[in-house]
Amino acid sequence: MQTEAPMNNDTINVEQTLVKDSSQVPRNKTLKTFYQNIRGLGNKFNELYCHLHHDLPHVLCLSEHHLRESEIQLIHLTNYSLGANYCRKTFLKGGVSIFVYRNLKYSTTNIDEYNIDRDTEACEIQLDSTFDKLCILTIYRSIIEITLKYCLWLEERQK
């Protein structure tokens, strides 16, 4: 299996405002989640904000953020914290993340042992109190790896 070019050492410094008025997120028992395959978070904050500012979610799930661990730690979304994430270790791009609204209590579940770069990438949080320990996962499955495995299976079957 070929590997992609190694990741460079450039870092990003991202400081964006996503939420201007923290009272916009309702505090009732309704849970709002937002999922987006963002295909590169680094330069899409304005586009993301346009989708969210009228109806702010409690939980923001993103796949294919394309960031390394050191880069995603620099992401600042006002009134949100990075609840969980997975960044690829060997290959470029990919990755998943969950951002949680600041007033929600949660814990991060470590599921790193199940992650395989370019195959299955996932992260998980568990919301406490109001939502009765609800688990939220963001999962990315690469179509390339699924297709490759299927083709190999077909070849084996034809032998």
C-alpha positions as a Markdown table, in Angstrom:
| # | Residue | x | y | z |
|---|---|---|---|---|
| 1 | Met | 0.0 | 0.0 | 0.0 |
| 2 | Gln | 1.4 | 3.4 | -1.0 |
| 3 | Thr | 1.5 | 6.2 | 1.5 |
| 4 | Glu | 0.8 | 9.8 | 0.7 |
| 5 | Ala | 3.3 | 12.5 | 1.1 |
| 6 | Pro | 4.3 | 13.2 | 4.7 |
| 7 | Met | 2.5 | 16.1 | 6.4 |
| 8 | Asn | 4.5 | 19.3 | 6.5 |
| 9 | Asn | 5.2 | 21.2 | 9.7 |
| 10 | Asp | 3.2 | 24.3 | 8.9 |
| 11 | Thr | 0.7 | 25.3 | 11.6 |
| 12 | Ile | -2.4 | 27.3 | 11.3 |
| 13 | Asn | -3.7 | 29.9 | 13.7 |
| 14 | Val | -7.4 | 30.0 | 13.6 |
| 15 | Glu | -9.4 | 32.4 | 15.8 |
| 16 | Gln | -12.9 | 32.8 | 14.5 |
| 17 | Thr | -16.2 | 33.9 | 16.1 |
| 18 | Leu | -19.0 | 31.4 | 15.5 |
| 19 | Val | -21.5 | 32.5 | 18.1 |
| 20 | Lys | -22.0 | 36.2 | 19.0 |
| 21 | Asp | -24.8 | 35.8 | 21.5 |
| 22 | Ser | -24.6 | 32.8 | 23.9 |
| 23 | Ser | -28.3 | 33.2 | 24.8 |
| 24 | Gln | -29.2 | 32.0 | 21.3 |
| 25 | Val | -28.8 | 28.3 | 22.1 |
| 26 | Pro | -32.1 | 27.2 | 23.8 |
| 27 | Arg | -31.9 | 25.5 | 27.2 |
| 28 | Asn | -34.8 | 23.1 | 26.8 |
| 29 | Lys | -34.8 | 19.3 | 26.4 |
| 30 | Thr | -34.5 | 19.5 | 22.7 |
| 31 | Leu | -31.0 | 18.5 | 21.4 |
| 32 | Lys | -29.8 | 20.1 | 18.2 |
| 33 | Thr | -27.0 | 18.5 | 16.3 |
| 34 | Phe | -25.3 | 19.5 | 13.1 |
| 35 | Tyr | -23.2 | 17.2 | 10.9 |
| 36 | Gln | -21.1 | 18.3 | 7.9 |
| 37 | Asn | -18.5 | 16.6 | 5.8 |
| 38 | Ile | -16.5 | 19.9 | 5.8 |
| 39 | Arg | -13.7 | 18.7 | 3.4 |
| 40 | Gly | -11.2 | 21.0 | 5.1 |
| 41 | Leu | -12.1 | 23.1 | 8.1 |
| 42 | Gly | -9.2 | 25.5 | 7.9 |
| 43 | Asn | -10.7 | 28.0 | 5.4 |
| 44 | Lys | -14.5 | 27.4 | 5.8 |
| 45 | Phe | -15.4 | 29.3 | 9.0 |
| 46 | Asn | -17.5 | 31.9 | 7.2 |
| 47 | Glu | -19.4 | 29.2 | 5.2 |
| 48 | Leu | -20.0 | 27.2 | 8.4 |
| 49 | Tyr | -21.2 | 30.3 | 10.3 |
| 50 | Cys | -23.7 | 31.1 | 7.5 |
| 51 | His | -25.3 | 27.6 | 8.0 |
| 52 | Leu | -25.4 | 27.9 | 11.8 |
| 53 | His | -26.0 | 31.4 | 13.1 |
| 54 | His | -29.8 | 31.4 | 12.8 |
| 55 | Asp | -30.2 | 28.0 | 14.6 |
| 56 | Leu | -27.2 | 27.2 | 16.7 |
| 57 | Pro | -26.7 | 23.5 | 17.5 |
| 58 | His | -25.8 | 22.1 | 20.9 |
| 59 | Val | -23.4 | 19.6 | 19.2 |
| 60 | Leu | -21.4 | 20.2 | 16.0 |
| 61 | Cys | -20.0 | 17.1 | 14.3 |
| 62 | Leu | -17.5 | 17.4 | 11.4 |
| 63 | Ser | -15.8 | 14.9 | 9.2 |
| 64 | Glu | -12.8 | 15.3 | 6.9 |
| 65 | His | -11.5 | 18.4 | 8.8 |
| 66 | His | -8.1 | 17.7 | 7.2 |
| 67 | Leu | -6.2 | 18.9 | 10.3 |
| 68 | Arg | -3.4 | 17.4 | 12.4 |
| 69 | Glu | -3.7 | 17.1 | 16.1 |
| 70 | Ser | -1.6 | 20.2 | 16.7 |
| 71 | Glu | -3.7 | 22.2 | 14.3 |
| 72 | Ile | -7.2 | 21.2 | 15.6 |
| 73 | Gln | -6.1 | 22.2 | 19.1 |
| 74 | Leu | -5.8 | 25.7 | 17.8 |
| 75 | Ile | -9.4 | 25.9 | 16.5 |
| 76 | His | -11.5 | 28.3 | 18.5 |
| 77 | Leu | -15.2 | 28.4 | 18.0 |
| 78 | Thr | -16.7 | 30.9 | 20.5 |
| 79 | Asn | -18.9 | 29.3 | 23.1 |
| 80 | Tyr | -18.0 | 25.8 | 21.8 |
| 81 | Ser | -15.3 | 23.4 | 23.1 |
| 82 | Leu | -13.6 | 20.6 | 21.2 |
| 83 | Gly | -15.3 | 17.6 | 22.8 |
| 84 | Ala | -13.6 | 14.8 | 20.9 |
| 85 | Asn | -11.6 | 14.4 | 17.7 |
| 86 | Tyr | -9.5 | 12.0 | 15.6 |
| 87 | Cys | -6.7 | 13.1 | 13.3 |
| 88 | Arg | -5.0 | 10.9 | 10.9 |
| 89 | Lys | -1.6 | 9.6 | 12.0 |
| 90 | Thr | -0.1 | 8.5 | 8.7 |
| 91 | Phe | -2.0 | 10.0 | 5.8 |
| 92 | Leu | -3.1 | 13.5 | 4.8 |
| 93 | Lys | -6.6 | 14.9 | 5.2 |
| 94 | Gly | -9.5 | 13.0 | 6.8 |
| 95 | Gly | -10.3 | 13.3 | 10.5 |
| 96 | Val | -13.4 | 13.8 | 12.6 |
| 97 | Ser | -14.4 | 16.1 | 15.4 |
| 98 | Ile | -17.2 | 17.0 | 17.8 |
| 99 | Phe | -17.6 | 20.5 | 19.2 |
| 100 | Val | -19.9 | 20.9 | 22.2 |
| 101 | Tyr | -21.8 | 24.0 | 23.3 |
| 102 | Arg | -20.2 | 25.5 | 26.4 |
| 103 | Asn | -23.0 | 24.9 | 28.9 |
| 104 | Leu | -23.4 | 21.2 | 28.1 |
| 105 | Lys | -21.7 | 18.7 | 30.4 |
| 106 | Tyr | -20.1 | 15.8 | 28.6 |
| 107 | Ser | -17.3 | 13.3 | 28.8 |
| 108 | Thr | -15.0 | 12.1 | 26.0 |
| 109 | Thr | -14.9 | 8.4 | 25.3 |
| 110 | Asn | -11.6 | 7.1 | 24.0 |
| 111 | Ile | -12.3 | 4.9 | 21.0 |
| 112 | Asp | -8.9 | 5.5 | 19.3 |
| 113 | Glu | -8.2 | 1.7 | 19.2 |
| 114 | Tyr | -10.9 | 1.3 | 16.6 |
| 115 | Asn | -9.6 | 4.0 | 14.3 |
| 116 | Ile | -7.7 | 3.1 | 11.1 |
| 117 | Asp | -6.5 | 5.9 | 8.8 |
| 118 | Arg | -8.4 | 6.1 | 5.5 |
| 119 | Asp | -10.7 | 3.3 | 6.6 |
| 120 | Thr | -12.7 | 4.0 | 9.8 |
| 121 | Glu | -12.2 | 7.3 | 11.7 |
| 122 | Ala | -14.4 | 8.1 | 14.7 |
| 123 | Cys | -14.7 | 10.0 | 17.9 |
| 124 | Glu | -17.4 | 10.0 | 20.7 |
| 125 | Ile | -18.7 | 12.1 | 23.5 |
| 126 | Gln | -21.3 | 11.2 | 26.2 |
| 127 | Leu | -23.7 | 14.0 | 27.2 |
| 128 | Asp | -24.6 | 14.0 | 30.9 |
| 129 | Ser | -27.6 | 15.2 | 33.0 |
| 130 | Thr | -30.2 | 16.8 | 30.7 |
| 131 | Phe | -29.9 | 14.2 | 28.0 |
| 132 | Asp | -29.6 | 11.1 | 30.2 |
| 133 | Lys | -26.1 | 10.1 | 29.2 |
| 134 | Leu | -26.6 | 10.2 | 25.4 |
| 135 | Cys | -23.7 | 9.1 | 23.3 |
| 136 | Ile | -22.8 | 11.0 | 20.1 |
| 137 | Leu | -20.4 | 9.7 | 17.6 |
| 138 | Thr | -19.0 | 11.1 | 14.4 |
| 139 | Ile | -17.9 | 8.4 | 12.0 |
| 140 | Tyr | -16.1 | 8.6 | 8.7 |
| 141 | Arg | -15.8 | 5.6 | 6.4 |
| 142 | Ser | -13.6 | 6.0 | 3.3 |
| 143 | Ile | -15.3 | 4.9 | 0.1 |
| 144 | Ile | -11.8 | 4.2 | -1.3 |
| 145 | Glu | -11.0 | 1.6 | 1.3 |
| 146 | Ile | -14.4 | 0.0 | 1.2 |
| 147 | Thr | -14.1 | -0.2 | -2.6 |
| 148 | Leu | -10.6 | -1.7 | -2.4 |
| 149 | Lys | -11.7 | -4.3 | 0.1 |
| 150 | Tyr | -14.7 | -5.2 | -2.1 |
| 151 | Cys | -12.5 | -5.6 | -5.2 |
| 152 | Leu | -10.0 | -7.8 | -3.3 |
| 153 | Trp | -12.9 | -9.9 | -2.0 |
| 154 | Leu | -14.2 | -10.3 | -5.6 |
| 155 | Glu | -10.8 | -11.3 | -6.9 |
| 156 | Glu | -10.5 | -13.9 | -4.1 |
| 157 | Arg | -14.0 | -15.2 | -4.9 |
| 158 | Gln | -13.2 | -15.7 | -8.6 |
| 159 | Lys | -10.1 | -17.9 | -7.9 |
